[in-house]
Amino acid sequence: MHPRHRTLVLLALLGCKFDATGLGADSSGAAATSTSATSTGAAPIDTSTGVGPGAAPTSDPSASGSGSASDSATTTATATATVTATATDTSGEPPPVICGDGEIAGDEACDDGSDNGPTKPCTSACAANICGDGFPLAGDEACDDGNDDGDGCRNDCTLPPGCGNGKIDDGEQCDDGNLVDTDACIACKKAVCGDGYVQQNVESCDGGIETSECNGDCSLAMCGDLKFNPSAGETCDLGPKNGIYDSGCAADCKGPGPTCGDGMVDAPDEKCEPAIPPPNSTCAATCQTISCADHHADCDQKLATGCEIDTDNDKYNCGECGKKCLVDCTDGGCSL
């Protein structure tokens, strides 16, 4: 509390104490005091003011001599109000300005709270982000070096002509203003299969040419993908038809696959192969039927055994399947 305030409060409290104890001037007390002062030779007290000669007058002489209960209450209330006002008094200065609290105050041009930033519309210093302040505004300024012209950033916060300035200049197919080599624009040219760069979410590989791992369309090489890739050793690729009989492509994409004449009996589509006919027979070019050699028969109906019976000498199949002889079979006939 200020020293002056303490003095005023003390005086007010003292005034209240005098009134409460009857020491203040009233109709009876004033006479007693006057008589006492006269008898001792002291200067008489002015009963109208309650003070002696030469004393400083009070701020309210009429109040000090009343001695009433209401005067005492008024004085006490005044003292209390003075103490309260003094205790709550402040320096009068405005509250401090805090940049970043979301409230525009003081000399702040803006305040977006947590969204303040060097690339945002409102900088970290609560100033509007404008060209030349050294803060490149995202999505609006290509650069911002504080208007230091003559370098890589022009005074209008754009990059000079050339690949990477975000503008399509002469001789450029595109310009996205970045050095990313996995997007749709690489070195100011549109990304294409075969450029040696794998475009994200578009290409699976890109070696610049077809390889055993990468197809010519920049997809991963795989038998069954319907993409013929000689570099991967493929001679064909029919996708879901690979390996199907007579489709023309093997399951591993490295041959014609199962077909009549391939030297293998592909059951159930084939009954025989011309190159490897069953015993004592020949196989038709269609791989579906066999023909027995002279004097032979296929009595067990098994392709694996072919024409297993020599009908000239078999007494159980003499001359034909199922003809039995009592003794022997000679030249296809039973002996008597």
C-alpha positions in Angstrom: 0.0 0.0 0.0 1.2 3.5 -0.8 2.5 5.4 2.3 0.0 8.2 1.8 -2.9 5.7 1.7 -1.7 4.2 5.0 -1.7 7.7 6.7 -5.2 8.5 5.5 -6.5 5.1 6.7 -4.8 5.6 10.1 -6.3 9.0 10.5 -9.8 7.8 9.6 -9.5 4.9 12.1 -8.3 7.2 14.8 -11.3 9.5 14.2 -13.6 6.5 14.5 -12.0 5.5 17.8 -12.4 9.0 19.4 -16.1 9.0 18.5 -16.6 5.5 19.9 -15.1 6.4 23.3 -16.9 9.7 23.8 -13.6 11.7 23.5 -15.1 13.8 20.6 -16.9 17.0 21.4 -20.6 16.7 22.3 -23.0 18.9 24.4 -21.7 17.6 27.7 -18.2 16.8 26.9 -17.5 20.2 25.3 -18.4 22.1 28.5 -16.2 19.8 30.7 -13.3 20.3 28.4 -13.7 24.0 28.3 -13.8 24.3 32.1 -10.8 22.1 32.5 -8.8 24.1 30.0 -9.7 27.4 31.7 -8.8 26.3 35.1 -5.4 25.1 34.0 -4.7 28.2 32.0 -4.7 26.3 28.7 -6.2 27.9 25.6 -9.9 27.3 25.4 -11.2 24.9 22.9 -13.6 26.1 20.3 -16.8 24.2 21.0 -18.1 24.9 17.5 -15.1 23.1 15.9 -13.9 20.8 18.7 -10.3 22.0 18.3 -8.1 24.5 20.0 -6.6 27.6 18.6 -3.9 27.1 16.0 -5.0 23.5 15.3 -5.6 22.5 11.7 -9.2 22.3 10.8 -10.7 18.9 10.0 -12.1 18.1 6.6 -15.6 18.2 8.0 -15.7 20.4 11.2 -19.5 20.1 11.6 -19.3 16.3 11.6 -16.5 16.0 14.2 -18.6 17.8 16.8 -21.9 15.9 16.4 -20.8 12.7 18.3 -23.9 10.8 16.9 -23.9 7.1 16.1 -24.7 7.8 12.4 -21.5 10.0 12.2 -19.4 7.1 13.6 -20.9 4.6 11.1 -20.3 7.0 8.2 -16.7 7.4 9.2 -16.2 3.6 9.6 -17.8 2.9 6.1 -15.6 5.6 4.6 -12.4 4.1 6.1 -13.4 0.5 4.9 -14.1 1.7 1.4 -10.7 3.4 1.3 -8.9 0.2 2.4 -10.9 -1.9 -0.1 -10.2 0.5 -3.0 -6.5 0.7 -2.1 -6.2 -3.1 -1.9 -7.8 -3.7 -5.3 -6.0 -1.0 -7.1 -3.7 -2.1 -9.9 -1.0 -0.4 -11.9 -3.6 0.4 -14.6 -1.5 -1.4 -17.3 -3.4 -3.6 -19.9 -2.9 -7.4 -19.7 0.1 -8.8 -21.5 -0.3 -9.7 -25.2 0.4 -13.4 -25.9 0.9 -14.4 -29.5 -0.6 -17.8 -30.2 -3.5 -17.6 -27.8 -6.0 -17.2 -30.7 -7.0 -13.7 -29.6 -6.0 -10.6 -31.6 -4.7 -8.0 -29.1 -2.2 -5.2 -29.0 -0.3 -4.7 -32.2 -1.1 -8.2 -33.5 -2.3 -8.3 -37.1 -3.7 -11.8 -36.7 -3.6 -14.7 -34.3 -4.7 -18.2 -35.5 -3.5 -19.9 -32.3 -1.9 -23.3 -33.0 -2.3 -22.7 -36.7 0.3 -19.9 -36.7 3.4 -20.7 -38.6 6.1 -19.6 -41.0 4.2 -21.0 -44.0 0.7 -20.2 -42.8 -1.4 -17.0 -43.4 -0.5 -15.9 -39.9 3.2 -16.2 -38.9 4.6 -17.3 -35.6 5.0 -13.6 -34.7 1.2 -12.9 -35.3 1.9 -10.9 -38.4 0.1 -11.4 -41.8 2.2 -13.5 -44.1 3.0 -11.3 -47.1 5.5 -11.5 -49.9 8.8 -10.0 -48.7 8.6 -11.0 -45.1 10.9 -13.9 -45.5 8.2 -16.5 -44.9 7.1 -18.5 -48.0 3.3 -18.8 -47.8 2.3 -22.4 -48.7 0.2 -22.7 -51.8 0.6 -19.0 -52.7 4.3 -18.1 -52.8 6.9 -20.2 -54.6 9.6 -18.7 -52.4 10.3 -15.7 -50.1 13.7 -14.5 -49.1 12.8 -11.1 -47.8 12.9 -9.4 -51.2 16.6 -10.0 -51.7 16.5 -9.8 -55.5 19.2 -11.2 -57.7 19.2 -14.6 -56.3 17.0 -17.6 -56.8 13.8 -15.9 -55.7 12.3 -12.8 -57.4 10.8 -9.9 -55.6 7.3 -11.1 -56.4 8.0 -14.3 -54.5 8.2 -16.4 -57.7 11.1 -18.4 -59.0 13.0 -17.2 -62.2 12.3 -19.1 -65.4 13.7 -22.6 -65.3 12.8 -26.1 -64.3 11.5 -26.1 -60.7 9.9 -22.7 -60.6 6.4 -24.1 -60.6 5.6 -22.6 -64.0 5.7 -24.3 -67.4 8.4 -22.4 -69.4 9.4 -23.0 -73.0 10.7 -26.5 -73.6 9.1 -27.9 -70.5 6.3 -30.5 -70.5 5.4 -29.8 -66.8 6.8 -28.1 -63.7 5.6 -29.1 -60.3 8.3 -27.1 -58.5 9.8 -30.1 -56.7 12.6 -32.6 -57.0 10.5 -35.7 -56.4 11.3 -38.3 -59.0 8.4 -40.7 -58.2 5.5 -38.3 -59.2 4.0 -37.5 -62.6 6.6 -34.8 -63.4 10.3 -35.6 -63.4 12.9 -33.0 -64.4 10.0 -31.0 -66.0 9.1 -33.9 -68.3 6.0 -36.1 -67.9 6.7 -39.4 -66.3 6.5 -42.3 -68.7 7.3 -46.0 -68.6 10.9 -46.5 -69.6 12.2 -43.2 -68.2 14.0 -45.2 -65.5 12.0 -43.8 -62.6 9.3 -45.8 -60.9 6.1 -43.6 -60.7 4.4 -44.1 -57.4 1.0 -45.8 -57.6 1.3 -46.2 -61.4 4.4 -48.3 -62.1 5.7 -51.4 -60.3 9.1 -51.2 -61.8 11.0 -49.2 -64.5 14.5 -50.3 -65.6 14.3 -48.2 -68.7 14.0 -51.4 -70.8 12.3 -54.8 -70.5 14.1 -57.1 -68.1 13.5 -60.5 -66.6 11.9 -58.9 -63.6 10.1 -56.0 -65.4 7.7 -56.1 -68.4 7.9 -53.6 -71.1 4.9 -51.8 -69.6 6.6 -51.3 -66.2 4.7 -54.1 -64.5 6.4 -57.0 -62.7 7.1 -59.9 -64.9 5.1 -63.0 -64.1 4.0 -66.0 -66.1 0.3 -65.9 -66.4 0.0 -62.1 -66.6 -0.9 -62.2 -70.3 2.3 -60.2 -71.0 4.9 -61.9 -73.2 8.3 -61.3 -71.8 11.1 -63.0 -73.7 13.7 -61.5 -71.3 12.1 -63.7 -68.6 12.5 -66.8 -70.8 8.8 -66.9 -71.9 7.9 -68.3 -75.3 4.2 -67.5 -74.7 1.8 -66.3 -72.1 -2.0 -66.9 -72.5 -2.8 -66.1 -68.9 -5.6 -68.5 -67.6 -5.2 -70.7 -70.7 -1.6 -71.6 -69.9 -1.3 -75.4 -69.5 -4.6 -76.2 -71.1 -4.5 -79.0 -73.6 -3.8 -77.8 -77.1 -3.9 -74.1 -76.0 -0.5 -73.5 -77.4 1.2 -72.4 -74.2 2.6 -74.5 -71.3 1.9 -73.8 -67.7 5.3 -72.3 -67.2 5.1 -70.1 -70.3 8.1 -71.9 -71.8 6.6 -74.1 -74.6 3.5 -75.0 -76.6 2.1 -77.0 -73.7 0.3 -80.3 -74.0 -0.7 -81.2 -77.5 -0.9 -84.1 -79.9 2.6 -84.9 -81.1 4.5 -83.6 -78.2 5.8 -87.1 -77.4 3.7 -87.4 -74.2 0.4 -89.1 -73.8 -1.7 -86.4 -72.3 -4.7 -88.3 -70.8 -7.6 -88.0 -70.8 -7.3 -85.9 -74.0 -5.0 -88.4 -75.7 -5.1 -92.2 -76.0 -1.7 -92.5 -77.6 1.2 -90.6 -79.2 2.5 -91.4 -82.7 6.1 -91.1 -81.6 5.6 -93.6 -78.8 2.8 -96.1 -79.8 1.7 -98.9 -77.5 3.4 -102.3 -78.1 2.6 -104.0 -81.4 0.5 -101.0 -82.6 0.6 -97.7 -84.3 -1.0 -94.4 -83.1 -3.1 -92.3 -85.4 -2.1 -88.7 -86.0 -5.0 -87.5 -83.9 -3.7 -89.3 -80.9 -7.1 -90.9 -80.4 -6.9 -94.4 -81.8 -4.4 -97.3 -82.2 -4.0 -99.9 -84.9 -2.7 -103.3 -84.0 0.1 -104.9 -86.0 -0.7 -108.0 -88.1 -1.6 -111.0 -86.2 -2.0 -109.1 -82.9 -5.0 -108.0 -80.9 -5.7 -105.8 -77.9 -7.7 -108.2 -75.9 -7.4 -106.6 -72.4 -8.4 -103.1 -73.7 -5.5 -101.5 -72.0 -3.6 -98.9 -73.9 -0.5 -99.4 -71.8 -0.1 -103.0 -73.0 -1.1 -102.2 -76.6 -1.9 -105.1 -78.8 -0.6 -107.7 -76.4 -2.0 -110.9 -78.0 -0.3 -112.8 -80.8 -3.4 -114.4 -82.3 -1.3 -116.9 -84.4 -0.2 -118.8 -81.4 -2.4 -118.1 -78.4 -4.8 -121.0 -77.8 -7.1 -118.8 -75.7 -7.2 -116.1 -78.4 -6.5 -118.1 -81.5 -7.1 -115.9 -84.5 -9.1 -113.5 -82.5 -9.7 -112.4 -78.9 -11.7 -115.0 -76.9 -11.3 -118.0 -79.3 -10.0 -121.0 -77.4 -8.4 -124.1 -78.7 -8.5 -127.5 -77.0 -5.0 -128.4 -77.9 -2.9 -125.7 -79.6 -3.2 -122.7 -81.9 -1.1 -122.6 -85.0 -1.0 -119.8 -87.5 -4.2 -118.5 -86.0 -6.0 -121.8 -86.1 -6.7 -124.5 -83.5 -4.8 -127.9 -83.9 -7.0 -131.0 -84.2 
